[in-house]
């Protein structure tokens, strides 16, 4: 596939281009996931005591914490 003289690397370029597309889609999906988590954190901060959190969770996600998107 990589050294096929007849296709002059067309198959390999297609594979690389397809992987770029998959990477872009994965990064966009990751951005959406982090945005949703930020919204959940904002809702939890707005209603303190609405959910029962352990002390460990409170220390792990302190007030004002956000994922960088």
mmCIF file as Biopython writes it, N, C-alpha, C and O atoms, coordinates in Angstrom:
data_model
#
loop_
_atom_site.group_PDB
_atom_site.id
_atom_site.type_symbol
_atom_site.label_atom_id
_atom_site.label_alt_id
_atom_site.label_comp_id
_atom_site.label_asym_id
_atom_site.label_entity_id
_atom_site.label_seq_id
_atom_site.pdbx_PDB_ins_code
_atom_site.Cartn_x
_atom_site.Cartn_y
_atom_site.Cartn_z
_atom_site.occupancy
_atom_site.B_iso_or_equiv
_atom_site.auth_seq_id
_atom_site.auth_asym_id
_atom_site.pdbx_PDB_model_num
ATOM 1   N N  . UNK A ? 1  ? 0.823   -1.193 0.000   1.0 0.0 1  A 1 
ATOM 2   C CA . UNK A ? 1  ? 0.000   0.000  0.000   1.0 0.0 1  A 1 
ATOM 3   C C  . UNK A ? 1  ? 0.869   1.259  0.000   1.0 0.0 1  A 1 
ATOM 4   O O  . UNK A ? 1  ? 0.592   2.203  -0.740  1.0 0.0 1  A 1 
ATOM 5   N N  . UNK A ? 2  ? 1.905   1.277  0.816   1.0 0.0 2  A 1 
ATOM 6   C CA . UNK A ? 2  ? 2.719   2.478  0.910   1.0 0.0 2  A 1 
ATOM 7   C C  . UNK A ? 2  ? 3.706   2.619  -0.242  1.0 0.0 2  A 1 
ATOM 8   O O  . UNK A ? 2  ? 4.097   3.732  -0.594  1.0 0.0 2  A 1 
ATOM 9   N N  . UNK A ? 3  ? 4.109   1.497  -0.828  1.0 0.0 3  A 1 
ATOM 10  C CA . UNK A ? 3  ? 5.114   1.567  -1.889  1.0 0.0 3  A 1 
ATOM 11  C C  . UNK A ? 3  ? 4.595   0.976  -3.191  1.0 0.0 3  A 1 
ATOM 12  O O  . UNK A ? 3  ? 5.360   0.376  -3.946  1.0 0.0 3  A 1 
ATOM 13  N N  . UNK A ? 4  ? 3.318   1.136  -3.458  1.0 0.0 4  A 1 
ATOM 14  C CA . UNK A ? 4  ? 2.732   0.613  -4.686  1.0 0.0 4  A 1 
ATOM 15  C C  . UNK A ? 4  ? 2.997   1.615  -5.806  1.0 0.0 4  A 1 
ATOM 16  O O  . UNK A ? 4  ? 2.482   2.733  -5.775  1.0 0.0 4  A 1 
ATOM 17  N N  . UNK A ? 5  ? 3.790   1.222  -6.786  1.0 0.0 5  A 1 
ATOM 18  C CA . UNK A ? 5  ? 4.170   2.111  -7.872  1.0 0.0 5  A 1 
ATOM 19  C C  . UNK A ? 5  ? 2.986   2.481  -8.756  1.0 0.0 5  A 1 
ATOM 20  O O  . UNK A ? 5  ? 2.944   3.586  -9.297  1.0 0.0 5  A 1 
ATOM 21  N N  . UNK A ? 6  ? 2.017   1.571  -8.910  1.0 0.0 6  A 1 
ATOM 22  C CA . UNK A ? 6  ? 0.914   1.796  -9.835  1.0 0.0 6  A 1 
ATOM 23  C C  . UNK A ? 6  ? -0.010  2.914  -9.366  1.0 0.0 6  A 1 
ATOM 24  O O  . UNK A ? 6  ? -0.486  3.693  -10.192 1.0 0.0 6  A 1 
ATOM 25  N N  . UNK A ? 7  ? -0.271  3.015  -8.089  1.0 0.0 7  A 1 
ATOM 26  C CA . UNK A ? 7  ? -1.197  4.024  -7.576  1.0 0.0 7  A 1 
ATOM 27  C C  . UNK A ? 7  ? -0.512  5.321  -7.157  1.0 0.0 7  A 1 
ATOM 28  O O  . UNK A ? 7  ? -1.183  6.295  -6.818  1.0 0.0 7  A 1 
ATOM 29  N N  . UNK A ? 8  ? 0.774   5.336  -7.178  1.0 0.0 8  A 1 
ATOM 30  C CA . UNK A ? 8  ? 1.575   6.501  -6.797  1.0 0.0 8  A 1 
ATOM 31  C C  . UNK A ? 8  ? 1.126   7.097  -5.459  1.0 0.0 8  A 1 
ATOM 32  O O  . UNK A ? 8  ? 0.867   8.296  -5.356  1.0 0.0 8  A 1 
ATOM 33  N N  . UNK A ? 9  ? 1.041   6.264  -4.472  1.0 0.0 9  A 1 
ATOM 34  C CA . UNK A ? 9  ? 0.750   6.654  -3.081  1.0 0.0 9  A 1 
ATOM 35  C C  . UNK A ? 9  ? -0.669  7.173  -2.853  1.0 0.0 9  A 1 
ATOM 36  O O  . UNK A ? 9  ? -0.930  7.752  -1.798  1.0 0.0 9  A 1 
ATOM 37  N N  . UNK A ? 10 ? -1.577  6.994  -3.778  1.0 0.0 10 A 1 
ATOM 38  C CA . UNK A ? 10 ? -2.945  7.481  -3.586  1.0 0.0 10 A 1 
ATOM 39  C C  . UNK A ? 10 ? -3.635  6.811  -2.406  1.0 0.0 10 A 1 
ATOM 40  O O  . UNK A ? 10 ? -4.333  7.479  -1.643  1.0 0.0 10 A 1 
ATOM 41  N N  . UNK A ? 11 ? -3.455  5.521  -2.244  1.0 0.0 11 A 1 
ATOM 42  C CA . UNK A ? 11 ? -4.093  4.811  -1.131  1.0 0.0 11 A 1 
ATOM 43  C C  . UNK A ? 11 ? -3.554  5.311  0.207   1.0 0.0 11 A 1 
ATOM 44  O O  . UNK A ? 11 ? -4.313  5.520  1.153   1.0 0.0 11 A 1 
ATOM 45  N N  . UNK A ? 12 ? -2.247  5.500  0.275   1.0 0.0 12 A 1 
ATOM 46  C CA . UNK A ? 12 ? -1.672  5.954  1.543   1.0 0.0 12 A 1 
ATOM 47  C C  . UNK A ? 12 ? -2.110  7.382  1.858   1.0 0.0 12 A 1 
ATOM 48  O O  . UNK A ? 12 ? -2.370  7.694  3.020   1.0 0.0 12 A 1 
ATOM 49  N N  . UNK A ? 13 ? -2.198  8.241  0.873   1.0 0.0 13 A 1 
ATOM 50  C CA . UNK A ? 13 ? -2.682  9.603  1.112   1.0 0.0 13 A 1 
ATOM 51  C C  . UNK A ? 13 ? -4.140  9.593  1.543   1.0 0.0 13 A 1 
ATOM 52  O O  . UNK A ? 13 ? -4.554  10.400 2.376   1.0 0.0 13 A 1 
ATOM 53  N N  . UNK A ? 14 ? -4.914  8.680  0.976   1.0 0.0 14 A 1 
ATOM 54  C CA . UNK A ? 14 ? -6.312  8.548  1.383   1.0 0.0 14 A 1 
ATOM 55  C C  . UNK A ? 14 ? -6.444  8.135  2.835   1.0 0.0 14 A 1 
ATOM 56  O O  . UNK A ? 14 ? -7.298  8.647  3.560   1.0 0.0 14 A 1 
ATOM 57  N N  . UNK A ? 15 ? -5.599  7.211  3.259   1.0 0.0 15 A 1 
ATOM 58  C CA . UNK A ? 15 ? -5.621  6.748  4.647   1.0 0.0 15 A 1 
ATOM 59  C C  . UNK A ? 15 ? -5.226  7.892  5.587   1.0 0.0 15 A 1 
ATOM 60  O O  . UNK A ? 15 ? -5.871  8.102  6.614   1.0 0.0 15 A 1 
ATOM 61  N N  . UNK A ? 16 ? -4.185  8.618  5.243   1.0 0.0 16 A 1 
ATOM 62  C CA . UNK A ? 16 ? -3.731  9.718  6.085   1.0 0.0 16 A 1 
ATOM 63  C C  . UNK A ? 16 ? -4.803  10.805 6.157   1.0 0.0 16 A 1 
ATOM 64  O O  . UNK A ? 16 ? -5.053  11.353 7.231   1.0 0.0 16 A 1 
ATOM 65  N N  . UNK A ? 17 ? -5.429  11.117 5.045   1.0 0.0 17 A 1 
ATOM 66  C CA . UNK A ? 17 ? -6.491  12.124 5.029   1.0 0.0 17 A 1 
ATOM 67  C C  . UNK A ? 17 ? -7.686  11.669 5.861   1.0 0.0 17 A 1 
ATOM 68  O O  . UNK A ? 17 ? -8.278  12.470 6.584   1.0 0.0 17 A 1 
ATOM 69  N N  . UNK A ? 18 ? -8.041  10.401 5.766   1.0 0.0 18 A 1 
ATOM 70  C CA . UNK A ? 18 ? -9.149  9.867  6.561   1.0 0.0 18 A 1 
ATOM 71  C C  . UNK A ? 18 ? -8.827  9.935  8.052   1.0 0.0 18 A 1 
ATOM 72  O O  . UNK A ? 18 ? -9.710  10.247 8.851   1.0 0.0 18 A 1 
ATOM 73  N N  . UNK A ? 19 ? -7.594  9.655  8.445   1.0 0.0 19 A 1 
ATOM 74  C CA . UNK A ? 19 ? -7.203  9.730  9.848   1.0 0.0 19 A 1 
ATOM 75  C C  . UNK A ? 19 ? -7.214  11.171 10.346  1.0 0.0 19 A 1 
ATOM 76  O O  . UNK A ? 19 ? -7.540  11.411 11.508  1.0 0.0 19 A 1 
ATOM 77  N N  . UNK A ? 20 ? -6.866  12.130 9.498   1.0 0.0 20 A 1 
ATOM 78  C CA . UNK A ? 20 ? -6.999  13.538 9.884   1.0 0.0 20 A 1 
ATOM 79  C C  . UNK A ? 20 ? -8.459  13.860 10.174  1.0 0.0 20 A 1 
ATOM 80  O O  . UNK A ? 20 ? -8.770  14.551 11.144  1.0 0.0 20 A 1 
ATOM 81  N N  . UNK A ? 21 ? -9.354  13.354 9.327   1.0 0.0 21 A 1 
ATOM 82  C CA . UNK A ? 21 ? -10.779 13.578 9.547   1.0 0.0 21 A 1 
ATOM 83  C C  . UNK A ? 21 ? -11.262 12.972 10.846  1.0 0.0 21 A 1 
ATOM 84  O O  . UNK A ? 21 ? -12.028 13.598 11.578  1.0 0.0 21 A 1 
ATOM 85  N N  . UNK A ? 22 ? -10.821 11.752 11.144  1.0 0.0 22 A 1 
ATOM 86  C CA . UNK A ? 22 ? -11.197 11.088 12.395  1.0 0.0 22 A 1 
ATOM 87  C C  . UNK A ? 22 ? -10.673 11.877 13.590  1.0 0.0 22 A 1 
ATOM 88  O O  . UNK A ? 22 ? -11.368 12.018 14.597  1.0 0.0 22 A 1 
ATOM 89  N N  . UNK A ? 23 ? -9.458  12.388 13.481  1.0 0.0 23 A 1 
ATOM 90  C CA . UNK A ? 23 ? -8.870  13.174 14.563  1.0 0.0 23 A 1 
ATOM 91  C C  . UNK A ? 23 ? -9.652  14.461 14.807  1.0 0.0 23 A 1 
ATOM 92  O O  . UNK A ? 23 ? -9.886  14.841 15.954  1.0 0.0 23 A 1 
ATOM 93  N N  . UNK A ? 24 ? -10.051 15.125 13.735  1.0 0.0 24 A 1 
ATOM 94  C CA . UNK A ? 24 ? -10.829 16.360 13.868  1.0 0.0 24 A 1 
ATOM 95  C C  . UNK A ? 24 ? -12.171 16.066 14.522  1.0 0.0 24 A 1 
ATOM 96  O O  . UNK A ? 24 ? -12.598 16.802 15.412  1.0 0.0 24 A 1 
ATOM 97  N N  . UNK A ? 25 ? -12.842 15.004 14.094  1.0 0.0 25 A 1 
ATOM 98  C CA . UNK A ? 25 ? -14.121 14.632 14.700  1.0 0.0 25 A 1 
ATOM 99  C C  . UNK A ? 25 ? -13.955 14.264 16.172  1.0 0.0 25 A 1 
ATOM 100 O O  . UNK A ? 25 ? -14.796 14.620 16.998  1.0 0.0 25 A 1 
ATOM 101 N N  . UNK A ? 26 ? -12.889 13.561 16.502  1.0 0.0 26 A 1 
ATOM 102 C CA . UNK A ? 26 ? -12.625 13.205 17.899  1.0 0.0 26 A 1 
ATOM 103 C C  . UNK A ? 26 ? -12.370 14.428 18.761  1.0 0.0 26 A 1 
ATOM 104 O O  . UNK A ? 26 ? -12.853 14.503 19.890  1.0 0.0 26 A 1 
ATOM 105 N N  . UNK A ? 27 ? -11.620 15.385 18.243  1.0 0.0 27 A 1 
ATOM 106 C CA . UNK A ? 27 ? -11.346 16.612 19.000  1.0 0.0 27 A 1 
ATOM 107 C C  . UNK A ? 27 ? -12.636 17.412 19.201  1.0 0.0 27 A 1 
ATOM 108 O O  . UNK A ? 27 ? -12.849 17.984 20.270  1.0 0.0 27 A 1 
ATOM 109 N N  . UNK A ? 28 ? -13.491 17.455 18.186  1.0 0.0 28 A 1 
ATOM 110 C CA . UNK A ? 28 ? -14.756 18.169 18.309  1.0 0.0 28 A 1 
ATOM 111 C C  . UNK A ? 28 ? -15.660 17.482 19.335  1.0 0.0 28 A 1 
ATOM 112 O O  . UNK A ? 28 ? -16.316 18.152 20.133  1.0 0.0 28 A 1 
ATOM 113 N N  . UNK A ? 29 ? -15.693 16.145 19.316  1.0 0.0 29 A 1 
ATOM 114 C CA . UNK A ? 29 ? -16.473 15.402 20.308  1.0 0.0 29 A 1 
ATOM 115 C C  . UNK A ? 29 ? -15.959 15.633 21.721  1.0 0.0 29 A 1 
ATOM 116 O O  . UNK A ? 29 ? -16.746 15.759 22.659  1.0 0.0 29 A 1 
ATOM 117 N N  . UNK A ? 30 ? -14.656 15.687 21.873  1.0 0.0 30 A 1 
ATOM 118 C CA . UNK A ? 30 ? -14.052 15.940 23.177  1.0 0.0 30 A 1 
ATOM 119 C C  . UNK A ? 30 ? -14.407 17.343 23.673  1.0 0.0 30 A 1 
ATOM 120 O O  . UNK A ? 30 ? -14.662 17.537 24.862  1.0 0.0 30 A 1 
ATOM 121 N N  . UNK A ? 31 ? -14.422 18.318 22.765  1.0 0.0 31 A 1 
ATOM 122 C CA . UNK A ? 31 ? -14.801 19.688 23.113  1.0 0.0 31 A 1 
ATOM 123 C C  . UNK A ? 31 ? -16.244 19.736 23.595  1.0 0.0 31 A 1 
ATOM 124 O O  . UNK A ? 31 ? -16.545 20.410 24.581  1.0 0.0 31 A 1 
ATOM 125 N N  . UNK A ? 32 ? -17.127 19.038 22.920  1.0 0.0 32 A 1 
ATOM 126 C CA . UNK A ? 32 ? -18.533 18.999 23.323  1.0 0.0 32 A 1 
ATOM 127 C C  . UNK A ? 32 ? -18.672 18.361 24.703  1.0 0.0 32 A 1 
ATOM 128 O O  . UNK A ? 32 ? -19.436 18.845 25.538  1.0 0.0 32 A 1 
ATOM 129 N N  . UNK A ? 33 ? -17.934 17.273 24.944  1.0 0.0 33 A 1 
ATOM 130 C CA . UNK A ? 33 ? -17.999 16.592 26.234  1.0 0.0 33 A 1 
ATOM 131 C C  . UNK A ? 33 ? -17.534 17.511 27.364  1.0 0.0 33 A 1 
ATOM 132 O O  . UNK A ? 33 ? -18.171 17.567 28.416  1.0 0.0 33 A 1 
ATOM 133 N N  . UNK A ? 34 ? -16.427 18.233 27.156  1.0 0.0 34 A 1 
ATOM 134 C CA . UNK A ? 34 ? -15.927 19.133 28.192  1.0 0.0 34 A 1 
ATOM 135 C C  . UNK A ? 34 ? -16.871 20.309 28.409  1.0 0.0 34 A 1 
ATOM 136 O O  . UNK A ? 34 ? -17.018 20.777 29.539  1.0 0.0 34 A 1 
ATOM 137 N N  . UNK A ? 35 ? -17.506 20.791 27.359  1.0 0.0 35 A 1 
ATOM 138 C CA . UNK A ? 35 ? -18.479 21.883 27.518  1.0 0.0 35 A 1 
ATOM 139 C C  . UNK A ? 35 ? -19.657 21.428 28.360  1.0 0.0 35 A 1 
ATOM 140 O O  . UNK A ? 35 ? -20.134 22.181 29.208  1.0 0.0 35 A 1 
ATOM 141 N N  . UNK A ? 36 ? -20.133 20.218 28.143  1.0 0.0 36 A 1 
ATOM 142 C CA . UNK A ? 36 ? -21.237 19.684 28.946  1.0 0.0 36 A 1 
ATOM 143 C C  . UNK A ? 36 ? -20.832 19.526 30.405  1.0 0.0 36 A 1 
ATOM 144 O O  . UNK A ? 36 ? -21.618 19.821 31.305  1.0 0.0 36 A 1 
ATOM 145 N N  . UNK A ? 37 ? -19.614 19.064 30.641  1.0 0.0 37 A 1 
ATOM 146 C CA . UNK A ? 37 ? -19.135 18.921 32.021  1.0 0.0 37 A 1 
ATOM 147 C C  . UNK A ? 37 ? -19.031 20.279 32.699  1.0 0.0 37 A 1 
ATOM 148 O O  . UNK A ? 37 ? -19.334 20.401 33.886  1.0 0.0 37 A 1 
ATOM 149 N N  . UNK A ? 38 ? -18.605 21.305 31.960  1.0 0.0 38 A 1 
ATOM 150 C CA . UNK A ? 38 ? -18.553 22.656 32.531  1.0 0.0 38 A 1 
ATOM 151 C C  . UNK A ? 38 ? -19.939 23.138 32.913  1.0 0.0 38 A 1 
ATOM 152 O O  . UNK A ? 38 ? -20.104 23.767 33.958  1.0 0.0 38 A 1 
ATOM 153 N N  . UNK A ? 39 ? -20.941 22.857 32.085  1.0 0.0 39 A 1 
ATOM 154 C CA . UNK A ? 39 ? -22.317 23.252 32.401  1.0 0.0 39 A 1 
ATOM 155 C C  . UNK A ? 39 ? -22.812 22.529 33.652  1.0 0.0 39 A 1 
ATOM 156 O O  . UNK A ? 39 ? -23.489 23.128 34.487  1.0 0.0 39 A 1 
ATOM 157 N N  . UNK A ? 40 ? -22.477 21.251 33.782  1.0 0.0 40 A 1 
ATOM 158 C CA . UNK A ? 40 ? -22.875 20.498 34.972  1.0 0.0 40 A 1 
ATOM 159 C C  . UNK A ? 40 ? -22.219 21.076 36.218  1.0 0.0 40 A 1 
ATOM 160 O O  . UNK A ? 40 ? -22.862 21.179 37.263  1.0 0.0 40 A 1 
ATOM 161 N N  . UNK A ? 41 ? -20.950 21.454 36.121  1.0 0.0 41 A 1 
ATOM 162 C CA . UNK A ? 41 ? -20.260 22.056 37.263  1.0 0.0 41 A 1 
ATOM 163 C C  . UNK A ? 41 ? -20.898 23.385 37.643  1.0 0.0 41 A 1 
ATOM 164 O O  . UNK A ? 41 ? -21.030 23.693 38.827  1.0 0.0 41 A 1 
ATOM 165 N N  . UNK A ? 42 ? -21.293 24.171 36.655  1.0 0.0 42 A 1 
ATOM 166 C CA . UNK A ? 42 ? -21.941 25.455 36.942  1.0 0.0 42 A 1 
ATOM 167 C C  . UNK A ? 42 ? -23.282 25.231 37.624  1.0 0.0 42 A 1 
ATOM 168 O O  . UNK A ? 42 ? -23.639 25.985 38.529  1.0 0.0 42 A 1 
ATOM 169 N N  . UNK A ? 43 ? -24.029 24.223 37.216  1.0 0.0 43 A 1 
ATOM 170 C CA . UNK A ? 43 ? -25.312 23.927 37.849  1.0 0.0 43 A 1 
ATOM 171 C C  . UNK A ? 43 ? -25.122 23.448 39.277  1.0 0.0 43 A 1 
ATOM 172 O O  . UNK A ? 43 ? -25.908 23.807 40.153  1.0 0.0 43 A 1 
ATOM 173 N N  . UNK A ? 44 ? -24.110 22.659 39.528  1.0 0.0 44 A 1 
ATOM 174 C CA . UNK A ? 44 ? -23.845 22.173 40.878  1.0 0.0 44 A 1 
ATOM 175 C C  . UNK A ? 44 ? -23.438 23.322 41.792  1.0 0.0 44 A 1 
ATOM 176 O O  . UNK A ? 44 ? -23.812 23.335 42.965  1.0 0.0 44 A 1 
ATOM 177 N N  . UNK A ? 45 ? -22.685 24.279 41.281  1.0 0.0 45 A 1 
ATOM 178 C CA . UNK A ? 45 ? -22.293 25.435 42.086  1.0 0.0 45 A 1 
ATOM 179 C C  . UNK A ? 45 ? -23.487 26.327 42.379  1.0 0.0 45 A 1 
ATOM 180 O O  . UNK A ? 45 ? -23.551 26.947 43.441  1.0 0.0 45 A 1 
ATOM 181 N N  . UNK A ? 46 ? -24.432 26.399 41.451  1.0 0.0 46 A 1 
ATOM 182 C CA . UNK A ? 46 ? -25.595 27.262 41.636  1.0 0.0 46 A 1 
ATOM 183 C C  . UNK A ? 46 ? -26.523 26.721 42.713  1.0 0.0 46 A 1 
ATOM 184 O O  . UNK A ? 46 ? -27.212 27.497 43.375  1.0 0.0 46 A 1 
ATOM 185 N N  . UNK A ? 47 ? -26.555 25.419 42.902  1.0 0.0 47 A 1 
ATOM 186 C CA . UNK A ? 47 ? -27.423 24.791 43.899  1.0 0.0 47 A 1 
ATOM 187 C C  . UNK A ? 47 ? -26.590 23.994 44.896  1.0 0.0 47 A 1 
ATOM 188 O O  . UNK A ? 47 ? -26.530 22.769 44.799  1.0 0.0 47 A 1 
ATOM 189 N N  . UNK A ? 48 ? -25.950 24.656 45.845  1.0 0.0 48 A 1 
ATOM 190 C CA . UNK A ? 48 ? -25.136 23.922 46.814  1.0 0.0 48 A 1 
ATOM 191 C C  . UNK A ? 48 ? -26.013 23.060 47.720  1.0 0.0 48 A 1 
ATOM 192 O O  . UNK A ? 48 ? -27.087 23.481 48.149  1.0 0.0 48 A 1 
ATOM 193 N N  . UNK A ? 49 ? -25.555 21.894 47.992  1.0 0.0 49 A 1 
ATOM 194 C CA . UNK A ? 49 ? -26.285 20.983 48.864  1.0 0.0 49 A 1 
ATOM 195 C C  . UNK A ? 49 ? -27.354 20.188 48.150  1.0 0.0 49 A 1 
ATOM 196 O O  . UNK A ? 49 ? -28.017 19.362 48.778  1.0 0.0 49 A 1 
ATOM 197 N N  . UNK A ? 50 ? -27.548 20.408 46.858  1.0 0.0 50 A 1 
ATOM 198 C CA . UNK A ? 50 ? -28.575 19.668 46.118  1.0 0.0 50 A 1 
ATOM 199 C C  . UNK A ? 50 ? -28.148 18.226 45.901  1.0 0.0 50 A 1 
ATOM 200 O O  . UNK A ? 50 ? -28.985 17.326 45.844  1.0 0.0 50 A 1 
ATOM 201 N N  . UNK A ? 51 ? -26.852 18.010 45.782  1.0 0.0 51 A 1 
ATOM 202 C CA . UNK A ? 51 ? -26.345 16.655 45.615  1.0 0.0 51 A 1 
ATOM 203 C C  . UNK A ? 51 ? -25.472 16.318 46.810  1.0 0.0 51 A 1 
ATOM 204 O O  . UNK A ? 51 ? -24.794 17.181 47.368  1.0 0.0 51 A 1 
ATOM 205 N N  . UNK A ? 52 ? -25.498 15.079 47.183  1.0 0.0 52 A 1 
ATOM 206 C CA . UNK A ? 52 ? -24.650 14.629 48.285  1.0 0.0 52 A 1 
ATOM 207 C C  . UNK A ? 52 ? -23.281 14.287 47.725  1.0 0.0 52 A 1 
ATOM 208 O O  . UNK A ? 52 ? -23.127 13.317 46.983  1.0 0.0 52 A 1 
ATOM 209 N N  . UNK A ? 53 ? -22.303 15.079 48.078  1.0 0.0 53 A 1 
ATOM 210 C CA . UNK A ? 53 ? -20.947 14.857 47.627  1.0 0.0 53 A 1 
ATOM 211 C C  . UNK A ? 53 ? -20.096 14.409 48.802  1.0 0.0 53 A 1 
ATOM 212 O O  . UNK A ? 53 ? -20.324 14.811 49.943  1.0 0.0 53 A 1 
ATOM 213 N N  . UNK A ? 54 ? -19.137 13.590 48.513  1.0 0.0 54 A 1 
ATOM 214 C CA . UNK A ? 54 ? -18.195 13.207 49.542  1.0 0.0 54 A 1 
ATOM 215 C C  . UNK A ? 54 ? -17.141 14.311 49.666  1.0 0.0 54 A 1 
ATOM 216 O O  . UNK A ? 54 ? -16.998 15.152 48.779  1.0 0.0 54 A 1 
ATOM 217 N N  . UNK A ? 55 ? -16.432 14.293 50.743  1.0 0.0 55 A 1 
ATOM 218 C CA . UNK A ? 55 ? -15.379 15.286 50.964  1.0 0.0 55 A 1 
ATOM 219 C C  . UNK A ? 55 ? -14.313 15.176 49.881  1.0 0.0 55 A 1 
ATOM 220 O O  . UNK A ? 55 ? -13.740 16.182 49.461  1.0 0.0 55 A 1 
ATOM 221 N N  . UNK A ? 56 ? -14.050 13.958 49.436  1.0 0.0 56 A 1 
ATOM 222 C CA . UNK A ? 56 ? -13.046 13.744 48.400  1.0 0.0 56 A 1 
ATOM 223 C C  . UNK A ? 56 ? -13.465 14.412 47.094  1.0 0.0 56 A 1 
ATOM 224 O O  . UNK A ? 56 ? -12.633 15.020 46.421  1.0 0.0 56 A 1 
ATOM 225 N N  . UNK A ? 57 ? -14.747 14.308 46.725  1.0 0.0 57 A 1 
ATOM 226 C CA . UNK A ? 57 ? -15.232 14.946 45.503  1.0 0.0 57 A 1 
ATOM 227 C C  . UNK A ? 57 ? -15.184 16.460 45.619  1.0 0.0 57 A 1 
ATOM 228 O O  . UNK A ? 57 ? -14.872 17.142 44.643  1.0 0.0 57 A 1 
ATOM 229 N N  . UNK A ? 58 ? -15.485 16.991 46.785  1.0 0.0 58 A 1 
ATOM 230 C CA . UNK A ? 58 ? -15.437 18.439 46.984  1.0 0.0 58 A 1 
ATOM 231 C C  . UNK A ? 58 ? -14.019 18.968 46.845  1.0 0.0 58 A 1 
ATOM 232 O O  . UNK A ? 58 ? -13.809 20.055 46.306  1.0 0.0 58 A 1 
ATOM 233 N N  . UNK A ? 59 ? -13.046 18.204 47.327  1.0 0.0 59 A 1 
ATOM 234 C CA . UNK A ? 59 ? -11.663 18.631 47.185  1.0 0.0 59 A 1 
ATOM 235 C C  . UNK A ? 59 ? -11.184 18.502 45.741  1.0 0.0 59 A 1 
ATOM 236 O O  . UNK A ? 59 ? -10.415 19.329 45.253  1.0 0.0 59 A 1 
ATOM 237 N N  . UNK A ? 60 ? -11.647 17.459 45.072  1.0 0.0 60 A 1 
ATOM 238 C CA . UNK A ? 60 ? -11.207 17.216 43.697  1.0 0.0 60 A 1 
ATOM 239 C C  . UNK A ? 60 ? -11.731 18.291 42.749  1.0 0.0 60 A 1 
ATOM 240 O O  . UNK A ? 60 ? -10.988 18.792 41.906  1.0 0.0 60 A 1 
ATOM 241 N N  . UNK A ? 61 ? -12.986 18.640 42.882  1.0 0.0 61 A 1 
ATOM 242 C CA . UNK A ? 61 ? -13.586 19.660 42.032  1.0 0.0 61 A 1 
ATOM 243 C C  . UNK A ? 61 ? -13.973 20.831 42.933  1.0 0.0 61 A 1 
ATOM 244 O O  . UNK A ? 61 ? -15.079 20.891 43.471  1.0 0.0 61 A 1 
ATOM 245 N N  . UNK A ? 62 ? -13.044 21.743 43.076  1.0 0.0 62 A 1 
ATOM 246 C CA . UNK A ? 62 ? -13.293 22.879 43.951  1.0 0.0 62 A 1 
ATOM 247 C C  . UNK A ? 62 ? -14.115 23.937 43.219  1.0 0.0 62 A 1 
ATOM 248 O O  . UNK A ? 62 ? -14.267 23.894 41.999  1.0 0.0 62 A 1 
ATOM 249 N N  . UNK A ? 63 ? -14.631 24.871 43.981  1.0 0.0 63 A 1 
ATOM 250 C CA . UNK A ? 63 ? -15.458 25.926 43.414  1.0 0.0 63 A 1 
ATOM 251 C C  . UNK A ? 63 ? -14.663 26.743 42.429  1.0 0.0 63 A 1 
ATOM 252 O O  . UNK A ? 63 ? -13.522 27.120 42.692  1.0 0.0 63 A 1 
ATOM 253 N N  . UNK A ? 64 ? -15.273 27.016 41.289  1.0 0.0 64 A 1 
ATOM 254 C CA . UNK A ? 64 ? -14.615 27.799 40.256  1.0 0.0 64 A 1 
ATOM 255 C C  . UNK A ? 64 ? -13.822 26.966 39.273  1.0 0.0 64 A 1 
ATOM 256 O O  . UNK A ? 64 ? -13.264 27.513 38.322  1.0 0.0 64 A 1 
ATOM 257 N N  . UNK A ? 65 ? -13.754 25.669 39.471  1.0 0.0 65 A 1 
ATOM 258 C CA . UNK A ? 65 ? -12.994 24.801 38.571  1.0 0.0 65 A 1 
ATOM 259 C C  . UNK A ? 65 ? -13.733 24.681 37.252  1.0 0.0 65 A 1 
ATOM 260 O O  . UNK A ? 65 ? -14.947 24.476 37.238  1.0 0.0 65 A 1 
ATOM 261 N N  . UNK A ? 66 ? -13.028 24.804 36.158  1.0 0.0 66 A 1 
ATOM 262 C CA . UNK A ? 66 ? -13.584 24.595 34.821  1.0 0.0 66 A 1 
ATOM 263 C C  . UNK A ? 66 ? -12.549 23.901 33.943  1.0 0.0 66 A 1 
ATOM 264 O O  . UNK A ? 66 ? -11.342 24.071 34.114  1.0 0.0 66 A 1 
ATOM 265 N N  . UNK A ? 67 ? -13.053 23.124 33.010  1.0 0.0 67 A 1 
ATOM 266 C CA . UNK A ? 67 ? -12.195 22.532 31.993  1.0 0.0 67 A 1 
ATOM 267 C C  . UNK A ? 67 ? -11.922 23.593 30.922  1.0 0.0 67 A 1 
ATOM 268 O O  . UNK A ? 67 ? -12.830 24.333 30.544  1.0 0.0 67 A 1 
ATOM 269 N N  . UNK A ? 68 ? -10.720 23.671 30.446  1.0 0.0 68 A 1 
ATOM 270 C CA . UNK A ? 68 ? -10.395 24.624 29.385  1.0 0.0 68 A 1 
ATOM 271 C C  . UNK A ? 68 ? -10.836 24.050 28.048  1.0 0.0 68 A 1 
ATOM 272 O O  . UNK A ? 68 ? -10.425 22.958 27.655  1.0 0.0 68 A 1 
ATOM 273 N N  . UNK A ? 69 ? -11.667 24.797 27.368  1.0 0.0 69 A 1 
ATOM 274 C CA . UNK A ? 69 ? -12.208 24.323 26.088  1.0 0.0 69 A 1 
ATOM 275 C C  . UNK A ? 69 ? -11.616 25.139 24.974  1.0 0.0 69 A 1 
ATOM 276 O O  . UNK A ? 69 ? -11.932 24.911 23.806  1.0 0.0 69 A 1 
#
